[in-house]
Amino acid sequence: MTAGEAARRLLLPLTPLYGLGLALRERRLRSGREPVRRLRFPVISIGNLSTGGAGKTPFTIALAQALTYAGFAIDVLSRGFGRHASSPARVRPDGTPAEFGDEPLLIARDAAVPVYVASQRYEAGLLAESEAPSDVVLKKNAVILSGGRAAPAVEGPAFQNVSTAHQHPVVHILDDAFQHRQLHRDIDILLLNRDDWHDRLLPAGNLREPRRAAMRASVIAIPAGDPELELDLRAWGWKGPIWRSHRHMDVPPVSGPVLAFCGIARPGQFFAGLEAAGLRLAGRVPFRDHHPYAPRDLDRLQAAAHAAGAAALVTTAKDHVRLTALLATFPQDLPLLTAGLRIEIEEESAALDWLITRLNSIPPRPPL
């Protein structure tokens, strides 16, 4: 048992108190004392049960690209964790994490769809809908906006070869929002892995909700390499769709060992992925999730890399976003490389057909 695990066990007596808080909130939601607001256009939520590490951001990017390719006008609504302001804003891809948060910036850059941030996602949605085109005409693999402007089709989506008539041409995607129930969602996609399935509630574990909350999901996405988890879910009573996802790490070419570092929820996944992709790790340096990098951090990393004989530094795409202001300080003899993470879904066309059918079954809502 690690020191961290031992410390978590000491917090077990507090877990019932956390569970009581969840039960009280559930009662408020069911009674209407905590209001649930609706947006005009359909909402798809992507989230998980734990405090992080499920691949929500690359899944959001993949789904946004897929639905754009299928002919929808997509936007993403996010809380913008770590941003200094709370007012609603549309993310500028050339902005900073302090303005918009690291994950919204990464989504805006990689998915090439509008991303809106606010402390309350409903307010982000109101801003998105105020900027939505009033006249949308659908064409295959493109969205033609009012005035004849064409939203560019996205090449190489995770889901392909789908052609379906759309009742709702505009769709919101919520990033990391399974617990954000103050905003009505029409489809809930829950990302689930074995670690979450066997974990404990906070503060003794990482779960924000118990696993029975998975029954709120519309579809559960699990790692394709864990067929036993699908069997466990079925035995547990889950009767809904299960999507099997593959994580692909795109590693840059490098000659020699590398020093890997990251500030994400589960750094071990990143380090293991680099090794599985064939990189030799001279060292591993984890930071806390969403760590705001400072010059002293780079001094530490460069010293550790030189001491270990590393030929380069490697980090995640999300960390690269937070390092933007410091990129010019990396020496040429110790380059900073980025390893990207892509999500692919097995039987992707069938999954997207299911999703679009669900979207088309949602009755139109009047303007707000």
N, C-alpha and C positions, 0 to 999 in steps of 0.2 A: 504494500500500500504506500502510495506517495504521500508526501507531507500535505499536498493540496487535498487529497482524498480524506486524509485524517482530519484536516481542518473542517471539511464539509460535513463529516459525520458528527462533529461537535455541534453543528447547527440543526441537527435533526429535530430537536424539541421545538424549533421555531416553525417547522414545516406546517403543522396543523393550523397555526395562526395565519400563514399565507393562504392555505386552503380555505379557511373561513372567509378571508377577504374576497377570494374568488367566488365563493358561494353567495356572499352578500351582493356582489356586483351582478351575478347572474339573476338574482331576484330583482334587482333594480331594472335590468334590461327587460325581463319578462313582464314586469308590472308597468313599464312605460315611464318610470320615474327617471331613468336615464334615456333621454330621447334618442331615437335612431332616425337620422335624416337621409333623404334620398336625393340623388342627382337625376337629371333628365335622361341621360344616356346610360346604357348598361355598365355595370361595374364588375370587373373580374379581380378577385383578390388572390395574391400569391403570398403564402406565409408558411410558418412551421410552428411547432410546439415549444421549441427551445430558444435560448437566448442568442443563437447564431450558428453559423457554420454549415447551413443546409444547401448553399448555392442559390439562394433566392435571387440575387442580382443577375447572375448569368442566365437563370431561368426566365426572369422578367425580360431580359434582352432578347432571348430566343423567341419567346412568345410574341413580343412586340413586333419583331421582324416577320414572324410567320403570319400574323394577322394583317400586317401591312401588305405583305405579298398576296394575301387572299382578298384584298380589296377594301379593307377597313381603314378609316382614319383613326389612328391609335394615339392616345397620349398616356403618360404615366404620372400618377399622383404619389407624392412621397412626403414624408415628414421632414426630410432633409436633416438627419441627425448631425449635430455638430455645427450647424450654421449659426451665425450670430443674430440674425433677424428672425422674427416669427411671422411677419406679414407675408401674404401670398406673393409668389413671384414665379415667372417663367425662367427656367434655367438657361443661361447662355453657355454653350459648350466651351467657350473660351474663358469662363469664369473661374472662381476659386472655391475650394471647399468651405472657406469661411462664409462665402456668400450663399452657397447652395447645398453644401454637404458633399461628401466624396462619392457616395453611391448614385445620387441623382446626376452628378456630373458624368460619371462613367456610363450611365444609361443613355444620357443625352448624346454622348459622343459615339458610343458603339451601336446603339439601336437606331439612331438618326430619326427619332420621333420627338415631339414636344414633351417636355417634362416640367411639371409644376410642383412647387414645394410650398408648404405652409405648416404651422404647428398643428392645425386641424386639417385633415385631408379634404373635408367637405369644402372648406374655403379654397383650397387648391383646385377642387373640382369646379367650383363656381367661376373661378378665373378662367379655367380651361374652357368651360362652356360659353363664357362671354366672348372668347376668341374663336370659338368653333365656327366654321363656315355655315352660312344660313342655307346654302344651296349645294348639295353634294350629289354628284352623278357618278355612279360606279362604272368602271371599265375593268376588263381583265387585268389583274396584276398592277393596278394603279388606281388612285383616287383623284378625280378631277374636281378641283375646288371651284367655288364661284369665281367668275371672271376668267375661267379657262385656265387657271393655274393648276399645274399637275404636281401632286406630291410624288416624289421619286419612288419607284419600286425598289425594294430591297433585294439584292442578289444573294443567293445561297442561304435561304432561311432554314430553320430547323425542321419546319413542316413544309411539304411541297406538294405540287400537283393537285390542288384543290380548287374547284370552281363551284360556288354555291351562291344563290341569290341572297342578298343581305337585307333584312328588315331594319337593322340598326347600323348604319354606316359608320357611326362614331362610337367608340368603346373606350372606357377608362380602364387602366390596369393599376391596381394598388400594389406597391412594393412593400413587403414585410408588414402585412396587415391582417393576419388571421385573428389577432386579438383586438384590432381596432374596429369594434362593433358599433361605434356611434354612427358609422356610415353604412347604409344598406349596401350589400353586395348581392349580385345576382348569381354569381358563380364563385365558389371558394375552392382554390387549388391548394392542397396541403402537401408540403414536401416533408417526407418522413424517412428516417433511417433507423437502423437498429439501435444506435446509441440513444436516440430519443425514446424509442419504444421501451427500453429497459431503464431509463433514467428516473430520477426523483424530482419532485417539485423543488423550486427555490425555497429557501436558500441552501438546502443541503444538496441539491442537484442543479440542473440547468433548465428544467422545464418551467415554462411560464404558465402552462395549464396541464392538467392531468390528461392521460391519453384518451379518456372517454370523450374529451372535447373533439377528437378526430371525427366523431359522428356528425359534426356540423358541416364537414367538408362536402363538396360536390364530387370531387375526384381526389384521389391520393396518388402522389408520384413518389416512387421508391427507387433506390439504386437497382439497376438491372442485374448487378452481380450478386444480389441477395434474394434468390427465389424463396428461401425459407421465410423471409419476412412477409411475402405475399401469402404464403400458406398460413402464417400466424394471424394475419389480418382477417382472412376468410374464416378461420376457426374462431376468432374473437367475435365475429358477427358482421363484419363489413361486407355490404352487398353492392356497393357502388363501383364505378370504374377505377381501375388501378393502372396508372401509366408507369412504365419502366424507363428510367432515364440513365443515360451514359454521360459521365464526366470526361472530357478530353482536355488535357493540359497541353497547350501549344508552347513549347519551350524554344528559346532562340538557340542558334548554333553557337557553341563556345568551345574553345580548345583549352582543356585543363579543368581543374576543380573550381567550384564557385562557393561563395559565402551567401547563403540564403537568409533572408530576413522578411518579416511581415508583421503587420499589426491587424490581425483578424481574429475572429472568435475561436477558431480551432486551427492553430498554426501547424499542428502535427499533420493534418490532412495535406497542407501545402507542401511541407517538406517531403512527405511520403510520395506525393504526386510527382515531384521533381525527380526523385530517385527512380520511380517507376518509369519515367520518361527517358531515363538514361543519363541524367546529370550526376556528376560526382560532387558530393557536398563536403567541402572542407570545414564547414561550420554552419550552425543554425542559431539565429538570433530572433527570438520572438519578442514582440511588443504587445501591449494591450490593444484591444480592438479599437479602431478609429484613432490610433495614436497620432497626435499632431507632431510631425517631425520638426526638429530644430537642428541648427548647425552642430551642436554638441553630439547629437545622435550620429551624424555623418562622420564626425571625427572618430567616434567609437567604432563604427562599422568599418571604416577604412583601416584603422589600426588592427582590428581583428582579422580583416581580410589579408593584410600584408603578413601578419604573424602566421597565418595558416597557409600561406602560399597560394591564395586564391587568385585566379585569373580575371574574375569579374564578380560583381554583386548581382543577385537575382532577387526580384520581389514580385508581388502580385500587381495586377492592373489597378486595383483599388488603392494600394499603397503608392503606386506611381502617380496617381492623381493627387495625392496629398503631398507628394514631393516636388510638384511642378515648380514652385518658387526656388527650389534648391538644386535643380538639375544642372545648372551651369557650374556648380561647385565640384562636380565629380571629375576626378582627373582622367586624362585620356588612357593612362596605363591601367586603370581600374574602372572599366565602364559599368554602367548600371543597365541591366537587362530586365525585361518584363516577361513574365510567363502568364499567358492568358488562359482563362478557363471557359470552355464551351460546353453547353448542355445539348444533348440530342435525345430525342424520344423514340423508342421503338414503335413501329407501326404508326409513324407520325401522321400520315394522311388520315387514317381512321380516327386518331385522337382529335385532329383539327375538325374533321367532319362532325364528330360528337359535339365539340365546343360550339361550332357555328349553328348546329341544330338547336342547341340550348339557347343561344343568343336569339335566334329567330323565333323562339317560342315566347319571348318576353313581350308583353303588350307595349305599344308605344306609350310614352308618358308625355304629358303636355309640358310646354316650356315653363321653367321656374319663374 
